[in-house]
Amino acid sequence: MRAISDNDTERETGRSFMPKFDAAGLLSAVVQHVDTGEILMLAFMDSEALAATRKTGIAHFYSRSRGKLWMKGETSGNTLQVETILVDCDQDAVILKARPAGPACHTGARSCFYRKLTGDRLERIDGED
Amino acid sequence: MRAISDNDTERETGRSFMPKFDAAGLLSAVVQHVDTGEILMLAFMDSEALAATRKTGIAHFYSRSRGKLWMKGETSGNTLQVETILVDCDQDAVILKARPAGPACHTGARSCFYRKLTGDRLERIDGED
């Protein structure tokens, strides 16, 4: 059983924003379309990406593969305008409710989650093939 | 620029389920209510949790704080019946479209994302205080 500190209690029930970054300095960010509720992508933020997102209103992430700050859409133009940030109980994950300027996925799909697991195989759910 | 291997191409465009676990052996799992589209929680799965979820249809995760397999609801009874698993482009994240048996959050909230960031403070969005 975990000991619950005052800090943990404030983090869960309070009004203080106390983002909890993991050992790699990251938290998880789920991007959800502000109008449709569709989940568009999942990425990670370090403190710099979180600060840049809050300052500009445009989603920034930390690229684990490239090891650096990344403004989503910086090359494609498919930016994400963040309208609301929701924070979870232990503050190690956020939802960015966003308005996408174009396809969220680098493959051109509207959402990165364009396949469903059916048995042991994946099946497209967006009409593409 | 990253070199794109045949393996990466198959992972992104193919029908093969090739889950990509990170250095810690985990992938991200977002739980979304199958009817309402509300995001209920975010957690991590190792290969064991993924296999248990697929086998039983009940969401299992890997607890980073406790360092072990965890069936959501094993003590509270608030299990998650998984109806569909969606997989993202690079197969390091999944969406579990699920039917919750009760509140998804250990705090008793319907969703773990019960606060919104407003300026530098958090505000409850679920009517609780």
Boltz contact constraints between the chains, C-beta under 6 A:
constraints:
  - contact:
      token1: [A, 15]
      token2: [B, 121]
      max_distance: 6.0
  - contact:
      token1: [A, 15]
      token2: [B, 122]
      max_distance: 6.0
  - contact:
      token1: [A, 17]
      token2: [B, 117]
      max_distance: 6.0
  - contact:
      token1: [A, 17]
      token2: [B, 120]
      max_distance: 6.0
  - contact:
      token1: [A, 17]
      token2: [B, 122]
      max_distance: 6.0
  - contact:
      token1: [A, 28]
      token2: [B, 28]
      max_distance: 6.0
  - contact:
      token1: [A, 28]
      token2: [B, 42]
      max_distance: 6.0
  - contact:
      token1: [A, 30]
      token2: [B, 30]
      max_distance: 6.0
  - contact:
      token1: [A, 37]
      token2: [B, 37]
      max_distance: 6.0
  - contact:
      token1: [A, 39]
      token2: [B, 95]
      max_distance: 6.0
  - contact:
      token1: [A, 42]
      token2: [B, 28]
      max_distance: 6.0
  - contact:
      token1: [A, 42]
      token2: [B, 93]
      max_distance: 6.0
  - contact:
      token1: [A, 84]
      token2: [B, 116]
      max_distance: 6.0
  - contact:
      token1: [A, 85]
      token2: [B, 117]
      max_distance: 6.0
  - contact:
      token1: [A, 86]
      token2: [B, 113]
      max_distance: 6.0
  - contact:
      token1: [A, 86]
      token2: [B, 116]
      max_distance: 6.0
  - contact:
      token1: [A, 87]
      token2: [B, 115]
      max_distance: 6.0
  - contact:
      token1: [A, 87]
      token2: [B, 117]
      max_distance: 6.0
  - contact:
      token1: [A, 87]
      token2: [B, 122]
      max_distance: 6.0
  - contact:
      token1: [A, 88]
      token2: [B, 112]
      max_distance: 6.0
  - contact:
      token1: [A, 88]
      token2: [B, 113]
      max_distance: 6.0
  - contact:
      token1: [A, 89]
      token2: [B, 105]
      max_distance: 6.0
  - contact:
      token1: [A, 89]
      token2: [B, 107]
      max_distance: 6.0
  - contact:
      token1: [A, 89]
      token2: [B, 112]
      max_distance: 6.0
  - contact:
      token1: [A, 93]
      token2: [B, 42]
      max_distance: 6.0
  - contact:
      token1: [A, 95]
      token2: [B, 39]
      max_distance: 6.0
  - contact:
      token1: [A, 95]
      token2: [B, 113]
      max_distance: 6.0
  - contact:
      token1: [A, 105]
      token2: [B, 89]
      max_distance: 6.0
  - contact:
      token1: [A, 107]
      token2: [B, 89]
      max_distance: 6.0
  - contact:
      token1: [A, 112]
      token2: [B, 88]
      max_distance: 6.0
  - contact:
      token1: [A, 112]
      token2: [B, 89]
      max_distance: 6.0
  - contact:
      token1: [A, 113]
      token2: [B, 86]
      max_distance: 6.0
  - contact:
      token1: [A, 113]
      token2: [B, 88]
      max_distance: 6.0
  - contact:
      token1: [A, 113]
      token2: [B, 95]
      max_distance: 6.0
  - contact:
      token1: [A, 115]
      token2: [B, 87]
      max_distance: 6.0
  - contact:
      token1: [A, 116]
      token2: [B, 84]
      max_distance: 6.0
  - contact:
      token1: [A, 116]
      token2: [B, 86]
      max_distance: 6.0
  - contact:
      token1: [A, 117]
      token2: [B, 17]
      max_distance: 6.0
  - contact:
      token1: [A, 117]
      token2: [B, 85]
      max_distance: 6.0
  - contact:
      token1: [A, 117]
      token2: [B, 87]
      max_distance: 6.0
  - contact:
      token1: [A, 120]
      token2: [B, 17]
      max_distance: 6.0
  - contact:
      token1: [A, 121]
      token2: [B, 15]
      max_distance: 6.0
  - contact:
      token1: [A, 122]
      token2: [B, 15]
      max_distance: 6.0
  - contact:
      token1: [A, 122]
      token2: [B, 17]
      max_distance: 6.0
  - contact:
      token1: [A, 122]
      token2: [B, 87]
      max_distance: 6.0
